[in-house]
Amino acid sequence: MMSDQELEFITNRIPHRPPFLWLDRVCELTENSIRAEKTIDPELDIFAGHYPDYPLMPGVLLCEAVFQAGALLIGELSAGDEMLTGVPVLARIQGAKFKREVRPGETIAIEARLKEKIGPAWFFKGTVRVQGKVAVQVEFSCALKG
């Protein structure tokens, strides 16, 4: 369960809110990467339909967790810089590979690493691991809007 302090840390840096917040805690922040975790609640409504007899965390939501981690890194790196304001918005998905299933009750380790920043665009490579093994790899870019 996410503590109030963890929730506040995250929501001070990104616009996402429950029930569409896919980060529970930030484990590490550096100048070019973030590591975070999310425990997949077995009671999520999505498991009633994806799939009732074999519940799986949708791959698109695993990608969303990585995108949110990237947005949080942008929020952290741009804090206090008046030239870098706005909401981090997904601009492009260059590719995603799904390698392993994620089941209800598992904890995912999320990493987003900044590859480069060109003008308003931030380019990332991200990974979701479950039980230490890669579940998803995705490359994407974000831009600050508004």
OpenMM code with the backbone's topology and positions (N, CA, C; nanometers):
from openmm import Vec3, app, unit

residues = "MET MET SER ASP GLN GLU LEU GLU PHE ILE THR ASN ARG ILE PRO HIS ARG PRO PRO PHE LEU TRP LEU ASP ARG VAL CYS GLU LEU THR GLU ASN SER ILE ARG ALA GLU LYS THR ILE ASP PRO GLU LEU ASP ILE PHE ALA GLY HIS TYR PRO ASP TYR PRO LEU MET PRO GLY VAL LEU LEU CYS GLU ALA VAL PHE GLN ALA GLY ALA LEU LEU ILE GLY GLU LEU SER ALA GLY ASP GLU MET LEU THR GLY VAL PRO VAL LEU ALA ARG ILE GLN GLY ALA LYS PHE LYS ARG GLU VAL ARG PRO GLY GLU THR ILE ALA ILE GLU ALA ARG LEU LYS GLU LYS ILE GLY PRO ALA TRP PHE PHE LYS GLY THR VAL ARG VAL GLN GLY LYS VAL ALA VAL GLN VAL GLU PHE SER CYS ALA LEU LYS GLY".split()
positions = [
    Vec3(0.0842, -0.1193, 0.0000),
    Vec3(0.0000, 0.0000, 0.0000),
    Vec3(0.0885, 0.1253, 0.0000),
    Vec3(0.0503, 0.2214, -0.0789),
    Vec3(0.1253, 0.3449, -0.0922),
    Vec3(0.1013, 0.4343, 0.0293),
    Vec3(0.2088, 0.4893, 0.0842),
    Vec3(0.1940, 0.5820, 0.1962),
    Vec3(0.1518, 0.7186, 0.1441),
    Vec3(0.0969, 0.8010, 0.2346),
    Vec3(0.0582, 0.9372, 0.1976),
    Vec3(0.1791, 1.0166, 0.1515),
    Vec3(0.2943, 0.9924, 0.2134),
    Vec3(0.4171, 1.0634, 0.1771),
    Vec3(0.4623, 1.0252, 0.0360),
    Vec3(0.4545, 0.8966, 0.0029),
    Vec3(0.4915, 0.8518, -0.1321),
    Vec3(0.3952, 0.9096, -0.2358),
    Vec3(0.2656, 0.9062, -0.2042),
    Vec3(0.1652, 0.9616, -0.2960),
    Vec3(0.1903, 1.1098, -0.3196),
    Vec3(0.2185, 1.1839, -0.2139),
    Vec3(0.2435, 1.3273, -0.2273),
    Vec3(0.3686, 1.3541, -0.3111),
    Vec3(0.4747, 1.2777, -0.2879),
    Vec3(0.5979, 1.2947, -0.3656),
    Vec3(0.5687, 1.2775, -0.5145),
    Vec3(0.4943, 1.1729, -0.5479),
    Vec3(0.4642, 1.1436, -0.6882),
    Vec3(0.3693, 1.2478, -0.7473),
    Vec3(0.2599, 1.2780, -0.6783),
    Vec3(0.1594, 1.3685, -0.7347),
    Vec3(0.2045, 1.5142, -0.7382),
    Vec3(0.3119, 1.5476, -0.6663),
    Vec3(0.3693, 1.6822, -0.6787),
    Vec3(0.4493, 1.6984, -0.8076),
    Vec3(0.4773, 1.5858, -0.8761),
    Vec3(0.5631, 1.5897, -0.9944),
    Vec3(0.4927, 1.5508, -1.1246),
    Vec3(0.3818, 1.4782, -1.1147),
    Vec3(0.3073, 1.4404, -1.2352),
    Vec3(0.1577, 1.4655, -1.2136),
    Vec3(0.0819, 1.4807, -1.3222),
    Vec3(-0.0608, 1.5097, -1.3089),
    Vec3(-0.1477, 1.3864, -1.2850),
    Vec3(-0.0944, 1.2675, -1.2957),
    Vec3(-0.1726, 1.1446, -1.2834),
    Vec3(-0.2224, 1.1263, -1.1408),
    Vec3(-0.3424, 1.0701, -1.1283),
    Vec3(-0.4050, 1.0471, -0.9982),
    Vec3(-0.4719, 0.9107, -0.9981),
    Vec3(-0.4894, 0.8526, -0.8776),
    Vec3(-0.5675, 0.7287, -0.8706),
    Vec3(-0.7077, 0.7549, -0.9269),
    Vec3(-0.7653, 0.6628, -0.9968),
    Vec3(-0.7243, 0.5239, -1.0130),
    Vec3(-0.6326, 0.4999, -1.1330),
    Vec3(-0.5794, 0.6066, -1.1928),
    Vec3(-0.4921, 0.5881, -1.3089),
    Vec3(-0.3481, 0.6273, -1.2765),
    Vec3(-0.3051, 0.5968, -1.1555),
    Vec3(-0.1676, 0.6194, -1.1149),
    Vec3(-0.1007, 0.4831, -1.1048),
    Vec3(0.0027, 0.4592, -1.1853),
    Vec3(0.0651, 0.3274, -1.1952),
    Vec3(0.2036, 0.3238, -1.1320),
    Vec3(0.2286, 0.4134, -1.0376),
    Vec3(0.3516, 0.4134, -0.9585),
    Vec3(0.3117, 0.4146, -0.8111),
    Vec3(0.3688, 0.3250, -0.7311),
    Vec3(0.3441, 0.3246, -0.5867),
    Vec3(0.4553, 0.3936, -0.5101),
    Vec3(0.5775, 0.3748, -0.5554),
    Vec3(0.6904, 0.4308, -0.4830),
    Vec3(0.8079, 0.4505, -0.5789),
    Vec3(0.8847, 0.5546, -0.5490),
    Vec3(1.0076, 0.5819, -0.6240),
    Vec3(1.1225, 0.5252, -0.5429),
    Vec3(1.1990, 0.4383, -0.6038),
    Vec3(1.3119, 0.3728, -0.5363),
    Vec3(1.4416, 0.4495, -0.5545),
    Vec3(1.4583, 0.5114, -0.6734),
    Vec3(1.5812, 0.5848, -0.7018),
    Vec3(1.5557, 0.6871, -0.8113),
    Vec3(1.6114, 0.8056, -0.7933),
    Vec3(1.6088, 0.9120, -0.8941),
    Vec3(1.7514, 0.9605, -0.9146),
    Vec3(1.7947, 0.9659, -1.0416),
    Vec3(1.9250, 1.0237, -1.0727),
    Vec3(1.9021, 1.1336, -1.1761),
    Vec3(2.0088, 1.1903, -1.2259),
    Vec3(1.9959, 1.2970, -1.3254),
    Vec3(1.9480, 1.2469, -1.4605),
    Vec3(1.9486, 1.1146, -1.4819),
    Vec3(1.9009, 1.0643, -1.6114),
    Vec3(1.8185, 0.9362, -1.6012),
    Vec3(1.7786, 0.8973, -1.4798),
    Vec3(1.6978, 0.7753, -1.4696),
    Vec3(1.6121, 0.7745, -1.3437),
    Vec3(1.5127, 0.6885, -1.3483),
    Vec3(1.4247, 0.6681, -1.2347),
    Vec3(1.3950, 0.5193, -1.2242),
    Vec3(1.3901, 0.4713, -1.1009),
    Vec3(1.3428, 0.3365, -1.0728),
    Vec3(1.2272, 0.3490, -0.9764),
    Vec3(1.1184, 0.2792, -1.0064),
    Vec3(0.9984, 0.2849, -0.9239),
    Vec3(0.9373, 0.1460, -0.9154),
    Vec3(0.8347, 0.1327, -0.8323),
    Vec3(0.7648, 0.0053, -0.8179),
    Vec3(0.6149, 0.0276, -0.8138),
    Vec3(0.5448, -0.0784, -0.8492),
    Vec3(0.3981, -0.0813, -0.8402),
    Vec3(0.3578, -0.2241, -0.8087),
    Vec3(0.2770, -0.2409, -0.7052),
    Vec3(0.2193, -0.3712, -0.6755),
    Vec3(0.0827, -0.3766, -0.7412),
    Vec3(0.0615, -0.4787, -0.8208),
    Vec3(-0.0614, -0.4906, -0.8990),
    Vec3(-0.1715, -0.5491, -0.8097),
    Vec3(-0.2676, -0.4660, -0.7769),
    Vec3(-0.3777, -0.5042, -0.6881),
    Vec3(-0.4654, -0.6101, -0.7554),
    Vec3(-0.4805, -0.7268, -0.6951),
    Vec3(-0.5632, -0.8320, -0.7547),
    Vec3(-0.7109, -0.7937, -0.7661),
    Vec3(-0.7520, -0.6889, -0.6934),
    Vec3(-0.8931, -0.6468, -0.6942),
    Vec3(-0.9246, -0.5441, -0.8034),
    Vec3(-0.8277, -0.5111, -0.8874),
    Vec3(-0.8550, -0.4146, -0.9953),
    Vec3(-0.9682, -0.4649, -1.0840),
    Vec3(-1.0590, -0.3759, -1.1196),
    Vec3(-1.1732, -0.4112, -1.2046),
    Vec3(-1.1306, -0.4681, -1.3398),
    Vec3(-1.0147, -0.4282, -1.3893),
    Vec3(-0.9733, -0.4735, -1.5228),
    Vec3(-0.9601, -0.6247, -1.5311),
    Vec3(-0.9327, -0.6902, -1.4185),
    Vec3(-0.9135, -0.8349, -1.4220),
    Vec3(-1.0439, -0.9117, -1.4418),
    Vec3(-1.1568, -0.8449, -1.4227),
    Vec3(-1.2858, -0.9095, -1.4496),
    Vec3(-1.3028, -0.9352, -1.5993),
    Vec3(-1.2348, -0.8548, -1.6813),
    Vec3(-1.2495, -0.8704, -1.8258),
    Vec3(-1.1210, -0.9041, -1.8980),
    Vec3(-1.0075, -0.8980, -1.8301),
    Vec3(-0.8771, -0.9203, -1.8956),
    Vec3(-0.7943, -1.0197, -1.8164),
    Vec3(-0.8116, -1.1367, -1.8145),
    Vec3(-0.9199, -1.2191, -1.8671),
    Vec3(-0.9810, -1.2896, -1.7465),
    Vec3(-1.1123, -1.3141, -1.7454),
    Vec3(-1.1767, -1.3680, -1.6252),
    Vec3(-1.1151, -1.4993, -1.5746),
    Vec3(-1.0772, -1.5878, -1.6639),
    Vec3(-1.0238, -1.7170, -1.6213),
    Vec3(-0.8708, -1.7214, -1.6183),
    Vec3(-0.8073, -1.6153, -1.6638),
    Vec3(-0.6608, -1.6094, -1.6655),
    Vec3(-0.6211, -1.4613, -1.6595),
    Vec3(-0.6358, -1.3988, -1.5405),
    Vec3(-0.6146, -1.2542, -1.5317),
    Vec3(-0.4701, -1.2139, -1.5604),
    Vec3(-0.4561, -1.1151, -1.6485),
    Vec3(-0.3260, -1.0590, -1.6877),
    Vec3(-0.3323, -0.9076, -1.6811),
    Vec3(-0.2233, -0.8475, -1.6396),
    Vec3(-0.2124, -0.7018, -1.6449),
    Vec3(-0.1948, -0.6635, -1.7914),
    Vec3(-0.2821, -0.5758, -1.8443),
    Vec3(-0.2701, -0.5366, -1.9847),
    Vec3(-0.1343, -0.4716, -2.0145),
    Vec3(-0.0749, -0.5123, -2.1250),
    Vec3(0.0548, -0.4592, -2.1646),
    Vec3(0.0545, -0.3086, -2.1806),
    Vec3(-0.0557, -0.2537, -2.2280),
    Vec3(-0.0624, -0.1091, -2.2469),
    Vec3(-0.0530, -0.0365, -2.1121),
    Vec3(-0.1024, -0.0980, -2.0052),
    Vec3(-0.0921, -0.0356, -1.8729),
    Vec3(0.0483, -0.0523, -1.8146),
    Vec3(0.1161, -0.1589, -1.8508),
    Vec3(0.2567, -0.1717, -1.8116),
    Vec3(0.3390, -0.0620, -1.8794),
    Vec3(0.3105, -0.0365, -2.0061),
    Vec3(0.3769, 0.0742, -2.0761),
    Vec3(0.3429, 0.2070, -2.0082),
    Vec3(0.2174, 0.2245, -1.9708),
    Vec3(0.1757, 0.3478, -1.9039),
    Vec3(0.2550, 0.3705, -1.7757),
    Vec3(0.2850, 0.2650, -1.7015),
    Vec3(0.3664, 0.2792, -1.5805),
    Vec3(0.5041, 0.3369, -1.6152),
    Vec3(0.5620, 0.2894, -1.7245),
    Vec3(0.6924, 0.3418, -1.7683),
    Vec3(0.6778, 0.4876, -1.8117),
    Vec3(0.5709, 0.5185, -1.8844),
    Vec3(0.5496, 0.6568, -1.9292),
    Vec3(0.5357, 0.7506, -1.8091),
    Vec3(0.4630, 0.7048, -1.7059),
    Vec3(0.4473, 0.7871, -1.5860),
    Vec3(0.5801, 0.8056, -1.5141),
    Vec3(0.6634, 0.7021, -1.5122),
    Vec3(0.7961, 0.7154, -1.4517),
    Vec3(0.8786, 0.8184, -1.5284),
    Vec3(0.8724, 0.8142, -1.6607),
    Vec3(0.9427, 0.9139, -1.7414),
    Vec3(0.8905, 1.0540, -1.7140),
    Vec3(0.7589, 1.0684, -1.7027),
    Vec3(0.6989, 1.1988, -1.6725),
    Vec3(0.7451, 1.2484, -1.5361),
    Vec3(0.7554, 1.1572, -1.4393),
    Vec3(0.8020, 1.1967, -1.3065),
    Vec3(0.9472, 1.2441, -1.3124),
    Vec3(1.0296, 1.1761, -1.3899),
    Vec3(1.1688, 1.2200, -1.4055),
    Vec3(1.1732, 1.3593, -1.4680),
    Vec3(1.0917, 1.3829, -1.5693),
    Vec3(1.0844, 1.5171, -1.6293),
    Vec3(1.0430, 1.6183, -1.5236),
    Vec3(0.9403, 1.5842, -1.4453),
    Vec3(0.8940, 1.6749, -1.3401),
    Vec3(1.0033, 1.7069, -1.2400),
    Vec3(1.0806, 1.6080, -1.2040),
    Vec3(1.1903, 1.6276, -1.1085),
    Vec3(1.3011, 1.7127, -1.1699),
    Vec3(1.3389, 1.6833, -1.2939),
    Vec3(1.4481, 1.7557, -1.3585),
    Vec3(1.4118, 1.8987, -1.3954),
    Vec3(1.2837, 1.9239, -1.4185),
    Vec3(1.2428, 2.0580, -1.4595),
    Vec3(1.1946, 2.1433, -1.3419),
    Vec3(1.1882, 2.0871, -1.2223),
    Vec3(1.1426, 2.1621, -1.1046),
    Vec3(1.2317, 2.2845, -1.0833),
    Vec3(1.1677, 2.3984, -1.0685),
    Vec3(1.2409, 2.5216, -1.0430),
    Vec3(1.2957, 2.5892, -1.1668),
    Vec3(1.2825, 2.5273, -1.2840),
    Vec3(1.3319, 2.5876, -1.4083),
    Vec3(1.2140, 2.6511, -1.4798),
    Vec3(1.2079, 2.7826, -1.4791),
    Vec3(1.0951, 2.8547, -1.5386),
    Vec3(1.0823, 2.8318, -1.6886),
    Vec3(1.1901, 2.7896, -1.7519),
    Vec3(1.1862, 2.7628, -1.8955),
    Vec3(1.1227, 2.6267, -1.9258),
    Vec3(1.1151, 2.5399, -1.8252),
    Vec3(1.0613, 2.4052, -1.8439),
    Vec3(0.9340, 2.3911, -1.7616),
    Vec3(0.8242, 2.4411, -1.8166),
    Vec3(0.6967, 2.4302, -1.7466),
    Vec3(0.5956, 2.3615, -1.8362),
    Vec3(0.4951, 2.3040, -1.7747),
    Vec3(0.3886, 2.2381, -1.8487),
    Vec3(0.3684, 2.0964, -1.7993),
    Vec3(0.2774, 2.0289, -1.8660),
    Vec3(0.2420, 1.8911, -1.8326),
    Vec3(0.3175, 1.7982, -1.9257),
    Vec3(0.3873, 1.6971, -1.8718),
    Vec3(0.4561, 1.6020, -1.9596),
    Vec3(0.3546, 1.5119, -2.0299),
    Vec3(0.3573, 1.5149, -2.1628),
    Vec3(0.2605, 1.4413, -2.2435),
    Vec3(0.3354, 1.3462, -2.3362),
    Vec3(0.2859, 1.2240, -2.3461),
    Vec3(0.3445, 1.1253, -2.4359),
    Vec3(0.3349, 1.1763, -2.5796),
    Vec3(0.4472, 1.1770, -2.6502),
    Vec3(0.4506, 1.2272, -2.7870),
    Vec3(0.4658, 1.1158, -2.8894),
    Vec3(0.5393, 1.0097, -2.8519),
    Vec3(0.5639, 0.9026, -2.9480),
    Vec3(0.6038, 0.7758, -2.8748),
    Vec3(0.5604, 0.6643, -2.9288),
    Vec3(0.6083, 0.5335, -2.8847),
    Vec3(0.6864, 0.4773, -3.0019),
    Vec3(0.8165, 0.4611, -2.9841),
    Vec3(0.9000, 0.4116, -3.0935),
    Vec3(0.8930, 0.2598, -3.1058),
    Vec3(0.8587, 0.1937, -2.9996),
    Vec3(0.8484, 0.0486, -3.0065),
    Vec3(0.8277, -0.0096, -2.8688),
    Vec3(0.7546, -0.1191, -2.8644),
    Vec3(0.7322, -0.1895, -2.7384),
    Vec3(0.7463, -0.3387, -2.7632),
    Vec3(0.8104, -0.4055, -2.6687),
    Vec3(0.8256, -0.5512, -2.6760),
    Vec3(0.7708, -0.6090, -2.5464),
    Vec3(0.6827, -0.7073, -2.5601),
    Vec3(0.6226, -0.7730, -2.4451),
    Vec3(0.6838, -0.9117, -2.4336),
    Vec3(0.7516, -0.9358, -2.3210),
    Vec3(0.8312, -1.0572, -2.3073),
    Vec3(0.7813, -1.1522, -2.1997),
    Vec3(0.7030, -1.1019, -2.1053),
    Vec3(0.6616, -1.1846, -1.9921),
    Vec3(0.5291, -1.1309, -1.9383),
    Vec3(0.4461, -1.2211, -1.8917),
    Vec3(0.3169, -1.1834, -1.8329),
    Vec3(0.3357, -1.1242, -1.6936),
    Vec3(0.2446, -1.0349, -1.6581),
    Vec3(0.2364, -0.9832, -1.5216),
    Vec3(0.0986, -1.0187, -1.4694),
    Vec3(0.0972, -1.0837, -1.3529),
    Vec3(-0.0265, -1.1357, -1.2947),
    Vec3(-0.0672, -1.0527, -1.1733),
    Vec3(-0.1948, -1.0593, -1.1372),
    Vec3(-0.2426, -0.9882, -1.0178),
    Vec3(-0.1606, -1.0273, -0.8952),
    Vec3(-0.1309, -0.9270, -0.8123),
    Vec3(-0.0562, -0.9500, -0.6892),
    Vec3(0.0944, -0.9361, -0.7034),
    Vec3(0.1450, -0.9330, -0.8269),
    Vec3(0.2894, -0.9206, -0.8462),
    Vec3(0.3322, -0.7740, -0.8333),
    Vec3(0.4577, -0.7557, -0.7988),
    Vec3(0.5161, -0.6218, -0.7924),
    Vec3(0.6065, -0.6040, -0.9125),
    Vec3(0.5847, -0.4945, -0.9836),
    Vec3(0.6680, -0.4661, -1.0999),
    Vec3(0.7732, -0.3612, -1.0632),
    Vec3(0.8910, -0.3785, -1.1195),
    Vec3(0.9995, -0.2812, -1.1083),
    Vec3(1.0022, -0.2045, -1.2398),
    Vec3(0.9934, -0.0746, -1.2301),
    Vec3(0.9800, 0.0127, -1.3467),
    Vec3(1.1049, 0.0991, -1.3575),
    Vec3(1.1602, 0.1080, -1.4766),
    Vec3(1.2760, 0.1956, -1.4974),
    Vec3(1.2552, 0.2755, -1.6246),
    Vec3(1.2870, 0.4040, -1.6171),
    Vec3(1.2907, 0.4890, -1.7359),
    Vec3(1.4242, 0.5611, -1.7346),
    Vec3(1.4919, 0.5546, -1.8472),
    Vec3(1.6236, 0.6173, -1.8591),
    Vec3(1.6187, 0.7201, -1.9723),
    Vec3(1.6580, 0.8426, -1.9415),
    Vec3(1.6625, 0.9495, -2.0403),
    Vec3(1.7787, 0.9255, -2.1349),
    Vec3(1.7475, 0.9102, -2.2645),
    Vec3(1.8517, 0.8905, -2.3656),
    Vec3(1.9052, 1.0244, -2.4127),
    Vec3(1.8135, 1.1176, -2.4412),
    Vec3(1.8543, 1.2519, -2.4810),
    Vec3(1.7357, 1.3464, -2.4743),
    Vec3(1.7692, 1.4749, -2.4698),
    Vec3(1.6678, 1.5800, -2.4719),
    Vec3(1.7031, 1.6715, -2.5878),
    Vec3(1.6083, 1.6889, -2.6783),
    Vec3(1.6276, 1.7767, -2.7937),
    Vec3(1.5139, 1.8776, -2.7937),
    Vec3(1.5461, 2.0025, -2.7667),
    Vec3(1.4429, 2.1050, -2.7573),
    Vec3(1.3399, 2.0650, -2.6536),
    Vec3(1.2107, 2.0643, -2.6926),
    Vec3(1.1066, 2.0293, -2.5958),
    Vec3(1.0840, 1.8783, -2.5810),
    Vec3(1.1558, 1.7978, -2.6585),
    Vec3(1.1331, 1.6529, -2.6587),
    Vec3(1.2340, 1.5810, -2.5689),
    Vec3(1.1815, 1.4870, -2.4908),
    Vec3(1.2612, 1.4044, -2.4008),
    Vec3(1.2480, 1.2602, -2.4499),
    Vec3(1.3603, 1.1956, -2.4825),
    Vec3(1.3596, 1.0601, -2.5378),
    Vec3(1.4051, 0.9604, -2.4311),
    Vec3(1.3245, 0.8537, -2.4139),
    Vec3(1.3468, 0.7568, -2.3068),
    Vec3(1.3522, 0.6137, -2.3582),
    Vec3(1.4171, 0.5309, -2.2791),
    Vec3(1.4085, 0.3866, -2.2933),
    Vec3(1.3600, 0.3355, -2.1579),
    Vec3(1.2587, 0.2496, -2.1599),
    Vec3(1.2026, 0.2022, -2.0346),
    Vec3(1.1878, 0.0522, -2.0298),
    Vec3(1.1828, 0.0018, -1.9063),
    Vec3(1.1717, -0.1417, -1.8837),
    Vec3(1.0803, -0.1671, -1.7641),
    Vec3(1.0013, -0.2726, -1.7746),
    Vec3(0.9262, -0.3249, -1.6608),
    Vec3(0.9790, -0.4649, -1.6357),
    Vec3(1.0127, -0.4913, -1.5106),
    Vec3(1.0569, -0.6253, -1.4720),
    Vec3(0.9601, -0.6817, -1.3691),
    Vec3(0.9435, -0.8122, -1.3738),
    Vec3(0.8657, -0.8830, -1.2731),
    Vec3(0.9501, -1.0013, -1.2283),
    Vec3(0.9658, -1.0155, -1.1000),
    Vec3(1.0514, -1.1203, -1.0430),
    Vec3(1.1914, -1.1165, -1.1050),
    Vec3(1.2412, -0.9946, -1.1305),
    Vec3(1.3750, -0.9761, -1.1836),
    Vec3(1.3902, -1.0000, -1.3321),
    Vec3(1.2834, -1.0397, -1.3995),
    Vec3(1.2912, -1.0698, -1.5424),
    Vec3(1.2142, -0.9652, -1.6226),
    Vec3(1.2656, -0.9333, -1.7404),
    Vec3(1.2043, -0.8308, -1.8249),
    Vec3(1.0657, -0.8754, -1.8709),
    Vec3(0.9682, -0.7895, -1.8460),
    Vec3(0.8319, -0.8132, -1.8937),
    Vec3(0.8014, -0.7255, -2.0149),
    Vec3(0.8490, -0.6002, -2.0117),
    Vec3(0.8228, -0.5048, -2.1195),
    Vec3(0.9456, -0.4179, -2.1403),
    Vec3(0.9739, -0.3892, -2.2664),
    Vec3(1.0730, -0.2885, -2.3037),
    Vec3(1.0031, -0.1917, -2.3982),
    Vec3(1.0241, -0.0629, -2.3772),
    Vec3(0.9582, 0.0354, -2.4617),
    Vec3(1.0469, 0.1592, -2.4750),
    Vec3(1.0491, 0.2150, -2.5954),
    Vec3(1.1152, 0.3426, -2.6202),
    Vec3(1.0076, 0.4432, -2.6533),
    Vec3(1.0219, 0.5649, -2.5984),
    Vec3(0.9153, 0.6643, -2.6135),
    Vec3(0.9715, 0.8047, -2.5954),
    Vec3(0.8912, 0.9014, -2.6303),
    Vec3(0.9292, 1.0405, -2.6066),
    Vec3(0.8110, 1.1157, -2.5475),
    Vec3(0.8451, 1.2188, -2.4717),
    Vec3(0.7466, 1.3062, -2.4080),
    Vec3(0.7830, 1.4495, -2.4401),
    Vec3(0.6841, 1.5374, -2.4281),
    Vec3(0.7063, 1.6803, -2.4423),
    Vec3(0.6229, 1.7515, -2.3365),
    Vec3(0.6707, 1.8678, -2.2945),
    Vec3(0.5943, 1.9491, -2.1993),
    Vec3(0.4930, 2.0318, -2.2776),
    Vec3(0.3674, 2.0241, -2.2373),
    Vec3(0.2589, 2.0969, -2.3047),
    Vec3(0.1914, 2.1896, -2.2050),
    Vec3(0.1414, 2.3011, -2.2567),
    Vec3(0.0631, 2.3927, -2.1730),
    Vec3(0.1474, 2.4896, -2.1068),
] * unit.nanometer
topology = app.Topology()
chain = topology.addChain("A")
for resn in residues:
    res = topology.addResidue(resn, chain)
    for name in ("N", "CA", "C"):
        topology.addAtom(name, app.Element.getBySymbol(name[0]), res)
